[in-house]
């Protein structure tokens, strides 16, 4: 997810946790009135793996280590 500074200009990227939160958000969906995404909880190891990849990627980007 991108962030902006006080002037509205791009500032930096931060983790959105979208893949982690999507299945949890679906638990509050009402299938009687909405088209709901299937609910799921990522196993702890998969959650850690997603966080590690995202954090390592953002760290490399912030340190200008991406090609």
Secondary structure as a PSIPRED ss2 file (coil, helix, strand):
# PSIPRED VFORMAT (PSIPRED V4.0)

   1 X C   1.000  0.000  0.000
   2 X E   0.000  0.000  1.000
   3 X E   0.000  0.000  1.000
   4 X E   0.000  0.000  1.000
   5 X C   1.000  0.000  0.000
   6 X C   1.000  0.000  0.000
   7 X C   1.000  0.000  0.000
   8 X C   1.000  0.000  0.000
   9 X C   1.000  0.000  0.000
  10 X E   0.000  0.000  1.000
  11 X E   0.000  0.000  1.000
  12 X E   0.000  0.000  1.000
  13 X E   0.000  0.000  1.000
  14 X C   1.000  0.000  0.000
  15 X C   1.000  0.000  0.000
  16 X C   1.000  0.000  0.000
  17 X C   1.000  0.000  0.000
  18 X H   0.000  1.000  0.000
  19 X H   0.000  1.000  0.000
  20 X H   0.000  1.000  0.000
  21 X H   0.000  1.000  0.000
  22 X H   0.000  1.000  0.000
  23 X H   0.000  1.000  0.000
  24 X H   0.000  1.000  0.000
  25 X H   0.000  1.000  0.000
  26 X H   0.000  1.000  0.000
  27 X H   0.000  1.000  0.000
  28 X H   0.000  1.000  0.000
  29 X C   1.000  0.000  0.000
  30 X C   1.000  0.000  0.000
  31 X C   1.000  0.000  0.000
  32 X C   1.000  0.000  0.000
  33 X C   1.000  0.000  0.000
  34 X C   1.000  0.000  0.000
  35 X C   1.000  0.000  0.000
  36 X C   1.000  0.000  0.000
  37 X C   1.000  0.000  0.000
  38 X C   1.000  0.000  0.000
  39 X C   1.000  0.000  0.000
  40 X C   1.000  0.000  0.000
  41 X C   1.000  0.000  0.000
  42 X C   1.000  0.000  0.000
  43 X C   1.000  0.000  0.000
  44 X H   0.000  1.000  0.000
  45 X H   0.000  1.000  0.000
  46 X H   0.000  1.000  0.000
  47 X H   0.000  1.000  0.000
  48 X H   0.000  1.000  0.000
  49 X H   0.000  1.000  0.000
  50 X H   0.000  1.000  0.000
  51 X H   0.000  1.000  0.000
  52 X H   0.000  1.000  0.000
  53 X H   0.000  1.000  0.000
  54 X H   0.000  1.000  0.000
  55 X H   0.000  1.000  0.000
  56 X H   0.000  1.000  0.000
  57 X H   0.000  1.000  0.000
  58 X H   0.000  1.000  0.000
  59 X H   0.000  1.000  0.000
  60 X H   0.000  1.000  0.000
  61 X H   0.000  1.000  0.000
  62 X H   0.000  1.000  0.000
  63 X C   1.000  0.000  0.000
  64 X C   1.000  0.000  0.000
  65 X C   1.000  0.000  0.000
  66 X C   1.000  0.000  0.000
  67 X C   1.000  0.000  0.000
